[in-house]
Amino acid sequence: MRDLLTALALVLVIEGILWAAFPEGMKRAAALALALDSGRLRILGLLFATLGVFVVWLVRG
């Protein structure tokens, strides 16, 4: 449980840094995401989740 909370906190830190450092770029990225249909967003989400699991497996394996 501790690892999960740490990972979620790191996501918030990284996302916060990105919004603070590149506000216009993040606005464009959000607009692009809104323009995509739900199916494509779902596929991208699954792809990134799979990539994340693979990286965790490599690092912690």
C-alpha positions in Angstrom: 0.0 0.0 0.0 2.9 2.3 0.8 4.4 1.8 -2.7 1.0 2.6 -4.3 0.6 5.8 -2.4 4.2 6.8 -3.2 3.6 6.1 -6.9 0.4 8.2 -6.9 2.2 11.1 -5.1 5.0 11.0 -7.7 2.4 11.2 -10.5 1.0 14.3 -8.9 4.5 15.8 -8.5 5.5 15.1 -12.1 2.2 16.4 -13.5 2.3 19.5 -11.3 5.8 20.2 -12.6 4.7 19.8 -16.2 1.8 22.2 -15.7 4.0 24.8 -14.0 6.8 24.5 -16.5 4.8 24.2 -19.7 1.3 25.6 -19.2 0.7 26.3 -22.9 2.0 23.0 -24.0 -0.2 21.2 -21.4 -3.2 23.2 -22.6 -2.5 22.0 -26.2 -2.1 18.4 -25.0 -5.4 18.6 -23.1 -7.1 20.0 -26.2 -5.7 17.3 -28.4 -7.0 14.6 -25.9 -10.4 16.2 -25.9 -10.5 16.1 -29.7 -9.8 12.3 -29.8 -12.7 9.9 -29.8 -13.2 7.7 -26.7 -12.1 4.5 -28.5 -8.7 6.0 -29.4 -8.2 7.4 -25.9 -9.0 4.0 -24.4 -6.4 2.3 -26.7 -3.8 4.9 -25.7 -4.6 4.5 -22.1 -4.2 0.7 -22.3 -1.0 1.1 -24.2 0.5 3.5 -21.6 -0.7 1.3 -18.8 0.9 -1.8 -20.4 4.2 0.2 -20.9 4.1 1.2 -17.3 3.6 -2.3 -16.0 6.5 -3.5 -18.3 8.8 -0.7 -16.9 7.9 -1.6 -13.3 8.5 -5.3 -14.1 12.0 -4.4 -15.5 12.9 -2.2 -12.6 11.5 -4.2 -9.7 11.7 -7.6 -11.4 
